Amino acid sequence: MSQSSLLTLKDGRKLEYFENGVASDKAILFLHGTPSDGTLWANWLSEIKDVKAISTSRAGYGLSERHKGRTVADDLADQVAALNHLGINSFVSIGWSGGGPHSLNMTRDERCKAAFTLAGVGEWGNSDLNFLEGMGPENHDEFGAALKGEAVITAWMQANAITMRDVTGPDLIAAFGGLIGDADKKALTPEVAEDEATMFRRALSISFDGWIDDDLAFVQSFGFELSKIDKPVVIWQGDDDFMVPHAHSVWLAKHIPGADLRFVPGHGHISLGEEFRPNIIKDALTFLSA
C-alpha cells in the first residue's frame, strides 16, 4: 500500500487516497465505513496484484478536508476525481458498513462494472426498514443525536467519540461495547485489533467532522434511487451484526434490481471481511475481466 497522496479537487478541498502501485486502467475502489479512513483497506490493497487498487478517505476523515452538508450522492464527485486522476477506465467498487451506500452510489458512473456492499447500511426513512432495530445501544444514542441536527451530534461526538479517537488494540473490544457480538470478538485477534485501533486513531486525529457528516447523511435519503441501479450488485452480510443488522442487507437486496445477497450465518460486522476477503477480491476481479 502506498503512502498517503493528496488530490486537490475542483472546489479546492484535499482528498486523501492510497493505491497499490500497479499500473493498470482497471481498478477496485474501496470505500470505508463509519468512522474510518483509507488505511482500513491496507491488507486488501497489498493482496491485489493484477489491477490497481484504490482506497480514499471520505471527506472529513484522515487528511481529507471536510465537505459540510454532504449527502451520500455528493461523494460521487470526489471518487470520480480520484479515478480520473489515476487514469481508470473500468472499476468495481467495494464498500464496508457506512461505505456500502457509497459503493452503490458509484454505479452512477458509466465505468463501474459492479458494486459490492459488505454489511452495508440501508436507507433511512423507508416504511419497510426499521433502521435502528437490532442495532447496539450505542448506535441508538448516536443516531438519536444525529436526528436532532448538527449541533447535537457534534456535542455527542465531543462527549463520546474521544474513546474511539484514542483507542488502543487491547481496549478495542471494550470500546465497541454492545456493537459487536461473539463472531466479531473472536475476529478481533490482537493483531487485527491493533490494526483497527491504529486506523481509528488516524481517521479521527484531526477532527470528528467525517463521522458527524456521515451520521447526518445516513438520517436522510441517499440522494440517488436504488431502483435505478443497472449494474451488478453483490451484498455480503452476516447475522451476528449489531452495527448494521442483517435486515439492512435484506432490504437493500429487495430494492436493488437483480442484487445477489450472500448471507453467511454466524458472521458479524468485522469477521465477514476478515474471513471472506479472498472470495470477495476474486469475485471483484471476475467482473473486471468480463
C-alpha positions as CSV (number, residue, x, y, z in Angstrom):
1,M,0.0,0.0,0.0
2,S,1.3,3.4,-1.0
3,Q,1.9,6.3,1.3
4,S,-1.0,8.8,1.5
5,S,-1.4,11.1,-1.5
6,L,-3.5,14.2,-1.7
7,L,-5.5,15.3,-4.7
8,T,-6.8,18.8,-5.0
9,L,-10.5,18.8,-6.0
10,K,-12.3,21.4,-8.1
11,D,-13.6,23.2,-5.0
12,G,-10.1,23.4,-3.5
13,R,-10.6,20.6,-0.9
14,K,-7.9,18.0,-0.5
15,L,-8.9,14.3,-0.9
16,E,-6.6,11.7,0.5
17,Y,-6.1,8.4,-1.4
18,F,-3.9,5.3,-1.3
19,E,-3.1,2.9,-4.1
20,N,-1.2,-0.4,-4.6
21,G,1.2,0.9,-7.2
22,V,0.0,-1.5,-10.0
23,A,0.0,0.2,-13.5
24,S,-3.5,-0.6,-14.8
25,D,-6.5,1.3,-16.1
26,K,-8.7,-1.2,-14.3
27,A,-9.3,-0.8,-10.6
28,I,-11.0,-1.9,-7.4
29,L,-12.2,1.2,-5.5
30,F,-12.6,0.6,-1.7
31,L,-14.9,2.8,0.4
32,H,-14.5,2.7,4.2
33,G,-17.0,2.5,7.0
34,T,-18.1,5.0,9.7
35,P,-15.8,6.1,11.3
36,S,-12.7,5.1,9.4
37,D,-10.3,6.2,6.7
38,G,-8.5,4.8,3.7
39,T,-6.0,2.8,5.7
40,L,-8.8,0.4,6.7
41,W,-8.1,-1.4,3.4
42,A,-4.3,-1.7,3.7
43,N,-4.3,-5.6,3.7
44,W,-6.8,-5.7,0.8
45,L,-4.7,-3.4,-1.3
46,S,-1.5,-5.3,-0.7
47,E,-3.1,-8.6,-1.8
48,I,-4.2,-7.2,-5.2
49,K,-1.5,-7.6,-7.9
50,D,-3.3,-7.7,-11.2
51,V,-5.2,-4.4,-11.3
52,K,-4.9,-1.1,-9.5
53,A,-6.5,-1.0,-6.0
54,I,-7.5,2.4,-4.6
55,S,-8.9,3.5,-1.2
56,T,-9.8,7.0,-0.3
57,S,-10.5,8.8,3.0
58,R,-14.0,10.2,2.7
59,A,-14.3,14.0,3.3
60,G,-13.6,14.9,6.9
61,Y,-11.6,11.8,7.7
62,G,-7.8,11.4,7.9
63,L,-6.2,14.1,5.7
64,S,-9.3,14.6,3.5
65,E,-10.9,18.0,4.1
66,R,-14.5,18.4,5.1
67,H,-17.4,18.7,2.7
68,K,-20.0,20.1,5.2
69,G,-23.6,19.1,4.4
70,R,-22.7,16.3,2.0
71,T,-25.1,13.5,1.2
72,V,-24.1,10.0,0.1
73,A,-24.8,11.1,-3.5
74,D,-22.4,14.0,-3.2
75,D,-19.4,11.7,-2.6
76,L,-19.6,10.5,-6.2
77,A,-17.7,13.6,-7.5
78,D,-14.8,13.1,-5.0
79,Q,-14.4,9.4,-6.0
80,V,-14.7,10.2,-9.8
81,A,-12.0,12.8,-9.4
82,A,-9.7,10.2,-7.9
83,L,-10.5,7.7,-10.6
84,N,-9.9,10.3,-13.3
85,H,-6.6,11.3,-11.7
86,L,-5.4,7.7,-11.7
87,G,-6.5,7.1,-15.3
88,I,-9.1,4.4,-14.5
89,N,-11.3,3.2,-17.4
90,S,-13.2,0.5,-15.6
91,F,-13.7,-0.3,-11.9
92,V,-15.5,-2.3,-9.3
93,S,-16.5,-0.6,-6.0
94,I,-16.4,-2.3,-2.6
95,G,-17.9,-0.6,0.4
96,W,-18.0,-1.8,4.0
97,S,-20.6,-0.7,6.5
98,G,-21.1,3.1,6.0
99,G,-19.2,2.7,2.8
100,G,-21.9,0.3,1.5
101,P,-24.2,3.0,0.2
102,H,-21.2,5.0,-1.1
103,S,-20.2,1.9,-3.1
104,L,-23.8,1.7,-4.5
105,N,-23.5,5.4,-5.4
106,M,-20.6,4.6,-7.7
107,T,-22.9,2.6,-10.1
108,R,-24.0,6.0,-11.4
109,D,-20.6,6.3,-13.1
110,E,-20.6,4.5,-16.5
111,R,-17.2,2.9,-15.9
112,C,-18.5,0.9,-12.9
113,K,-18.7,-2.8,-13.7
114,A,-20.2,-3.9,-10.3
115,A,-20.7,-2.7,-6.7
116,F,-20.2,-4.7,-3.6
117,T,-21.5,-3.9,-0.1
118,L,-20.1,-5.7,3.0
119,A,-22.6,-5.3,5.8
120,G,-23.8,-2.1,4.2
121,V,-26.2,0.3,5.8
122,G,-29.7,0.7,4.3
123,E,-31.6,4.0,3.6
124,W,-33.3,6.0,6.4
125,G,-36.9,7.0,6.1
126,N,-38.5,3.9,4.4
127,S,-41.5,2.3,5.9
128,D,-40.3,-1.2,5.2
129,L,-37.0,-0.8,7.1
130,N,-36.8,-0.2,10.8
131,F,-33.3,1.4,10.6
132,L,-32.4,1.1,14.3
133,E,-33.9,-2.3,15.1
134,G,-31.3,-4.8,16.1
135,M,-28.5,-2.2,16.5
136,G,-26.5,-2.0,19.7
137,P,-27.5,0.7,22.2
138,E,-24.6,2.9,21.2
139,N,-26.0,3.3,17.7
140,H,-29.4,4.2,19.1
141,D,-27.8,7.0,21.1
142,E,-25.6,8.2,18.2
143,F,-28.3,8.3,15.5
144,G,-30.8,9.7,18.0
145,A,-28.4,12.7,18.4
146,A,-27.9,12.9,14.6
147,L,-31.7,13.2,14.1
148,K,-31.6,16.4,16.3
149,G,-29.2,18.1,13.9
150,E,-25.6,19.1,13.5
151,A,-25.2,20.9,16.8
152,V,-26.5,17.9,18.9
153,I,-24.5,15.3,17.0
154,T,-21.4,17.4,17.3
155,A,-21.9,17.7,21.1
156,W,-22.4,13.9,21.2
157,M,-19.1,13.3,19.4
158,Q,-17.3,15.6,21.8
159,A,-18.6,13.7,24.7
160,N,-18.4,10.2,23.4
161,A,-16.0,9.9,20.4
162,I,-12.8,10.6,22.2
163,T,-12.7,7.0,23.4
164,M,-12.5,5.8,19.8
165,R,-10.1,8.5,18.7
166,D,-7.6,7.4,21.4
167,V,-8.4,3.7,21.5
168,T,-5.6,1.1,21.6
169,G,-5.7,-2.5,20.4
170,P,-6.2,-4.1,23.8
171,D,-9.1,-1.7,24.6
172,L,-10.9,-2.0,21.3
173,I,-13.4,-4.8,22.2
174,A,-14.5,-2.8,25.3
175,A,-14.7,0.4,23.2
176,F,-17.1,-1.3,20.8
177,G,-19.4,-2.3,23.7
178,G,-22.8,-3.6,22.6
179,L,-22.0,-3.1,18.9
180,I,-20.2,-6.4,18.5
181,G,-21.1,-10.0,19.2
182,D,-19.2,-13.2,19.6
183,A,-18.1,-13.5,16.0
184,D,-16.5,-10.1,15.9
185,K,-14.9,-10.5,19.3
186,K,-13.3,-13.7,18.0
187,A,-12.2,-11.9,14.8
188,L,-10.5,-9.1,16.8
189,T,-7.3,-11.0,17.4
190,P,-4.5,-8.9,19.0
191,E,-3.1,-8.2,15.5
192,V,-6.4,-7.3,13.9
193,A,-7.4,-5.2,16.9
194,E,-4.1,-3.2,16.8
195,D,-4.5,-2.5,13.1
196,E,-8.1,-1.3,13.6
197,A,-7.2,0.8,16.6
198,T,-4.4,2.4,14.7
199,M,-6.8,3.2,11.8
200,F,-9.4,4.7,14.2
201,R,-6.8,7.0,15.8
202,R,-5.6,8.2,12.4
203,A,-9.0,8.7,10.9
204,L,-10.1,10.9,13.8
205,S,-6.8,12.5,14.7
206,I,-7.7,15.9,13.1
207,S,-11.4,16.1,13.8
208,F,-14.7,14.2,14.1
209,D,-16.1,16.0,11.0
210,G,-16.2,13.0,8.7
211,W,-18.0,10.9,11.3
212,I,-20.5,13.8,12.0
213,D,-21.2,14.3,8.3
214,D,-21.6,10.5,7.7
215,D,-24.2,10.3,10.5
216,L,-26.1,13.3,9.2
217,A,-26.1,11.8,5.7
218,F,-27.4,8.5,7.0
219,V,-30.5,10.0,8.6
220,Q,-31.8,11.3,5.2
221,S,-32.2,9.8,1.8
222,F,-29.1,8.7,-0.1
223,G,-29.8,11.2,-2.9
224,F,-30.0,8.6,-5.7
225,E,-32.5,5.9,-6.4
226,L,-31.6,2.3,-5.7
227,S,-34.3,1.1,-8.1
228,K,-32.4,2.7,-11.0
229,I,-29.2,0.8,-10.4
230,D,-28.4,-1.1,-13.6
231,K,-25.1,-2.7,-12.7
232,P,-24.5,-6.0,-10.9
233,V,-24.6,-5.6,-7.1
234,V,-23.3,-8.2,-4.6
235,I,-24.3,-7.9,-1.0
236,W,-22.4,-9.7,1.8
237,Q,-24.0,-10.0,5.3
238,G,-23.9,-12.0,8.5
239,D,-26.5,-12.2,11.2
240,D,-24.3,-11.6,14.3
241,D,-24.0,-7.9,13.5
242,F,-25.1,-5.2,15.9
243,M,-23.6,-2.3,13.9
244,V,-25.6,-2.9,10.8
245,P,-28.2,-5.7,11.3
246,H,-28.8,-8.2,8.5
247,A,-32.3,-6.6,7.9
248,H,-30.4,-3.8,6.2
249,S,-28.9,-6.1,3.6
250,V,-32.2,-7.9,3.1
251,W,-33.8,-4.5,2.5
252,L,-31.1,-3.5,0.0
253,A,-31.5,-6.7,-1.9
254,K,-35.2,-6.2,-2.1
255,H,-34.9,-2.7,-3.6
256,I,-31.9,-3.1,-6.0
257,P,-32.8,-4.9,-9.2
258,G,-31.0,-8.2,-9.6
259,A,-28.9,-7.9,-6.4
260,D,-27.1,-11.0,-5.3
261,L,-27.4,-11.4,-1.5
262,R,-24.7,-13.6,0.0
263,F,-25.9,-14.3,3.6
264,V,-23.4,-16.0,5.8
265,P,-25.0,-17.1,9.2
266,G,-22.8,-16.8,12.3
267,H,-20.7,-13.8,11.0
268,G,-20.6,-10.3,12.3
269,H,-19.6,-6.9,11.1
270,I,-15.8,-7.4,11.3
271,S,-15.5,-11.2,10.9
272,L,-17.2,-11.0,7.5
273,G,-14.3,-9.1,5.8
274,E,-11.6,-11.0,7.8
275,E,-12.7,-14.4,6.6
276,F,-14.1,-13.8,3.2
277,R,-11.5,-11.3,1.8
278,P,-10.1,-13.7,-0.7
279,N,-13.5,-14.6,-2.0
280,I,-14.6,-11.0,-2.3
281,I,-11.4,-9.9,-4.1
282,K,-11.7,-12.9,-6.5
283,D,-15.3,-12.0,-7.3
284,A,-14.5,-8.4,-7.9
285,L,-11.7,-9.3,-10.3
286,T,-14.1,-11.6,-12.2
287,F,-16.3,-8.5,-13.0
288,L,-13.3,-6.6,-14.2
289,S,-12.1,-9.4,-16.5
290,A,-15.5,-9.9,-18.1
